[in-house]
Amino acid sequence: MSAKRRAKRVDLAGVAVITGAGSGIGRATAFELARHGATVHLADISGPAVEAVVGGIRAAGGSARAHEVDVTDSHALEALAARVYEADGGVDVLHNNAGIGFSGPIEQTSVEDWRRIVEINLMGVVHGITAFVPRMLEQRRPSHIVNTASGLGLIPAIQLAPYCATKHAVVGMSQSLDLELSPRGIGVTALCPGIIATGIVKHSTVRDESGLRKQKAVDFYERRGASPEAVAEAAVNAIRKRRSIQVVPAMHVYPAWIAGRISTRAGAVAARLADRLMWRGE
């Protein structure tokens, strides 16, 4: 592939596919890309939720289509890719965003807990990659993939081992894919949000018999969280600038990330401080 082709920008007014688009970051990214003129295909496990988002985009004058899809089903993602390409002939932006949260002591974390979060947070991204990338390579125009990881894909956290494991994996996979695919016209970004005011904590599994730990986290996210719209804007900026890692907001992630890169001990201190602030309300 020529350097001239690699230098071309992704068409933000082209065709976009977003998973986990029924709420939160996925919903905000759908509206942001529609605002840039994109035709957006929105996938979510909740049909009513994604239909509501499509209705909002169309009411604002945008173009959108809803798809009820479970990202743990590789055949469903393959069928989605086939439908999108049949309808629009290509994809300019793929945002693998669907994900869930989980927190709890490791001794209370079952094999089923591990399997569920891996199937959604990691294999959901893998299924999106395997369904769309071969087609994106054949369309021979610049495109971009955004994989929603987390700030906790860059740093450790207490009682969040399964979640951190999946998000670290998404970061590593995204960086590897960016190195492989960028020379072939597909940029890849690991999107690493910090504390974002979405419903992820409220809908997360938290192994806490009292319920206080989860409620404190929900309150913390509502008080301190940045907006999903800020994350959507950062994602679009990452596409424009072809960044392999995009953190947002910077101050939520960079201090602990830099501390951990300087010293594992400093990173551990930062992780324990974050645990006290978020889960214990200290």
Rosetta blueprint (number, residue, H / E / L):
1 M L
2 S L
3 A H
4 K H
5 R H
6 R H
7 A H
8 K L
9 R L
10 V L
11 D L
12 L L
13 A L
14 G L
15 V E
16 A E
17 V E
18 I E
19 T E
20 G L
21 A L
22 G L
23 S L
24 G H
25 I H
26 G H
27 R H
28 A H
29 T H
30 A H
31 F H
32 E H
33 L H
34 A H
35 R H
36 H L
37 G L
38 A L
39 T E
40 V E
41 H E
42 L E
43 A E
44 D E
45 I L
46 S L
47 G H
48 P H
49 A H
50 V H
51 E H
52 A H
53 V H
54 V H
55 G H
56 G H
57 I H
58 R H
59 A H
60 A L
61 G L
62 G L
63 S E
64 A E
65 R E
66 A E
67 H E
68 E E
69 V L
70 D L
71 V L
72 T L
73 D L
74 S H
75 H H
76 A H
77 L H
78 E H
79 A H
80 L H
81 A H
82 A H
83 R H
84 V H
85 Y H
86 E H
87 A H
88 D H
89 G L
90 G L
91 V L
92 D L
93 V E
94 L E
95 H E
96 N E
97 N L
98 A L
99 G L
100 I L
101 G L
102 F E
103 S E
104 G L
105 P L
106 I H
107 E H
108 Q H
109 T L
110 S L
111 V H
112 E H
113 D H
114 W H
115 R H
116 R H
117 I H
118 V H
119 E H
120 I H
121 N H
122 L H
123 M H
124 G H
125 V H
126 V H
127 H H
128 G H
129 I H
130 T H
131 A H
132 F H
133 V H
134 P H
135 R H
136 M H
137 L H
138 E H
139 Q H
140 R L
141 R L
142 P L
143 S E
144 H E
145 I E
146 V E
147 N E
148 T E
149 A L
150 S L
151 G H
152 L H
153 G H
154 L L
155 I L
156 P L
157 A L
158 I L
159 Q L
160 L L
161 A H
162 P H
163 Y H
164 C H
165 A H
166 T H
167 K H
168 H H
169 A H
170 V H
171 V H
172 G H
173 M H
174 S H
175 Q H
176 S H
177 L H
178 D H
179 L H
180 E H
181 L H
182 S H
183 P H
184 R H
185 G L
186 I E
187 G E
188 V E
189 T E
190 A E
191 L E
192 C E
193 P E
194 G L
195 I L
196 I E
197 A L
198 T L
199 G L
200 I L
201 V L
202 K L
203 H L
204 S L
205 T E
206 V E
207 R L
208 D L
209 E L
210 S L
211 G L
212 L H
213 R H
214 K H
215 Q H
216 K H
217 A H
218 V H
219 D H
220 F H
221 Y H
222 E H
223 R H
224 R H
225 G L
226 A E
227 S L
228 P H
229 E H
230 A H
231 V H
232 A H
233 E H
234 A H
235 A H
236 V H
237 N H
238 A H
239 I H
240 R H
241 K H
242 R L
243 R L
244 S L
245 I E
246 Q E
247 V E
248 V E
249 P L
250 A H
251 M H
252 H H
253 V H
254 Y H
255 P H
256 A H
257 W H
258 I H
259 A H
260 G H
261 R H
262 I H
263 S L
264 T H
265 R H
266 A H
267 G H
268 A H
269 V H
270 A H
271 A H
272 R H
273 L H
274 A H
275 D H
276 R H
277 L H
278 M H
279 W L
280 R L
281 G L
282 E L
